[in-house]
Amino acid sequence: MAFKTMRLSSIAHVLKKVYTVIKVMCPSKEWGWLYKIGERIEYHAKPRSRPEVLSSDLYAVGISLIESSLDKTKDAVNISIADAKAFRDGLLIVLLVESSMRRRALAGLRESHFRNINGLWRIEVPADLVKTGSSQTYLLSLRLTSYLDHYFSNVRESFSSGTNDALWVQGNRAMSPGSIYRIVCSRTKAALGFPVSPHRFRNAFATFIAVVDPKNIRMTREGLGHRSFTTTEKHYIERANTRIASRQHAIALAERLGR
């Protein structure tokens, strides 16, 4: 393996994988030293620089795709595959922003998971699709409800003959988590200049709340589906606050240099 061309974080990841395999193959020997080497390399690895993104930025990407598709198809008898894909992908992004659910749950959504409550769609995600093992519920906005109505009535049939009840379909098959990952990354890169993975939508949600409504930061626990606020704080809020502090420092430095 060409370690010279790999990032330190990738080398550390490979060493830990080797440790896991070799420990099973030769359990009688001590291999802890190999794992420690991986940890040391990982400690010195430079974190990958990623542009900051907020939920509002991602929401705008999805809305733009949806509205563009609607403009092109408002007088059309049949919806082209390209326009149907634009609407579907935009809807996927907007729904991901509003729900912040994990990719596996998103890919596993079925029509039976949706309930209309007083004119708004509610998603009831079963426990077997949730990492914590507890069911989750998301009440969608009026705007997203209207988009979903249009998708169910007019767009979804462009991809499926109706024999599959999966929300996200291609042909007669449900879209896989991998397909959703590639679509989200591709659409966000085209719109923002850099890809945003489905998991980063969760970070964007935490950062958005930390910026616009810091007094209600604890609401992120429920939005991210965590059992404990400690988990939310450790993996999302601390990182969000670090990104905010870095941005504020950069702004202050730029102003000072400007003067």
Secondary structure, 3 states (H helix, E strand, C coil): CCHHHCCHHHHHHHHHHHHHHHHHHCCCCCCHHHHHHHHHHHHHCCCCCCCCCCHHHHHHHHHHHHHHHHHHHCCCCCCCHHHHHHHHHHHHHHHHHHHCCCHHHHHCCEHHHEEEECCEEEEEECHHHCCCCCCEEEECCHHHHHHHHHHHHHHHHHCCCCCCCECCEECCEECCHHHHHHHHHHHHHHHHCCCCCCCHHHHHHHHHHHHHCHHHCCHHHHHHCCCCHHHHHHHHHHHHHHHHHHHHHHHHHHHHHHC
